[in-house]
Each structure stands twice: as C-alpha cells, then as structure tokens.
C-alpha cells in the first residue's frame, strides 16, 4: 500500500447528485386533507396523522439537505487539500 488517499471527485459528485435526486423525488404529501361530516372522527385522526407525517418529512428533508451540503464541502476541501499538497511536493 502506498498510503496515498485518492479522491475520485467524479464518483463523489455522482453520489452527491444521486442523493439530491432522491431528495427531490421524495414525495412529501400524504394526500389531501379529508373533509366530511359523516366520518368526522376518522377524518380528524387522518388529518392529525398526515400533519405529523408532513412534519417528520420536513425534518428529514432538512437533515438530508444538510448532509448533502456537508458532503459537498468535505469533497471540495479534500480536493483542494490534495491540490495544495501536490503543489507543495512539486516545489520541493
């Protein structure tokens, strides 16, 4: 083993894009809010569950977006560090 860490930026960007695509594909709506007089208790419970679901999905989306941003930043920092180290070695 050479001990060298190789960064495949294209592969990392592909993974980041796949995460972004998956996030965009995530449907955050459970369905329409139910209205009705006949089954009011059932529609109330459904609407409560729907609201809780949408709140959880919103939190998940925020967390997922944060993870994508952190991953992009980490990849960029590693690429820049690799470039700087390469330049430093070339100067010696």
N, C-alpha and C positions, 0 to 999 in steps of 0.2 A: 504494500500500500504506500502510496506517495504522501498521504496525509493532506493532500490538497482537496479543498471543498470546491466542487464545480457547480456553478449555478446555471441551470438551463432556463434562461429568462422566458423563452418562448413557451416552454412547458408550464412554467409558473403562471404566466399570463393566461394560458389556455384554461388552467384550473380556476383562476380568478373569474374569467369570463363565464365558465360553466356555473360557478356559484352565483354570479349576477343573474344569469339566465334563469336559474332555478328559482331565485328570489322573485323575479318578475313573473314567472309562471304560477307562483303561489296565489291561489285564489283566496282572497281574504273575506269574501262574503259567503255566509252560510245559506242565505236565501232571503226572501222578502220577509218583512215583519208581518206577522199574522194579525189580521183583524177579524173580529167575529163576535157576535153576541151569544150564539148557541154554545160554543165551547170556550167561553171566556177564560176559565181557569187553565185549560190546556194551552191556549194561545199566550197567556201571561207567562206560563212556565217556559214555553218555547222561546219567547222573546227575551226572557232573562238569560236562558242558556246561550242564545245567539249573541247577546251583548257580551257575556263573559268570554265566549269564543273569540269574538272580534277583538276584545281587549288583549287576550293572550296572543293572538296572531299579530297584533300591532307591536307587542313587546318582542315577539320572536323576530319580526321583520327588522326592528331597530337593532337588536342584538346581531342579527345576521349581517346587516349593513355595516355595523361597526367592525365585525370580523373581516369583512371584505376589505374595508379601508385599512385596517391594521396589517393585513396580509400584503396588500399592495405596497404599503410603506416599508414593510420589512424586506420585501423583494428588492425594491428600489435601493434601500440602504445597503443591502448586501452587494448589489451590482456596483454601486458607487465605491464601496469599500474595496471590492475586488479590483476595480479600475485603479484606485489610488495605490493599492499595494503593488499592483503590476507596474505602475509608473515609478514607484519608489524603488522597486527592484531593478528596473531598467536603468535608472540613474546611477546605480552603484556599480 
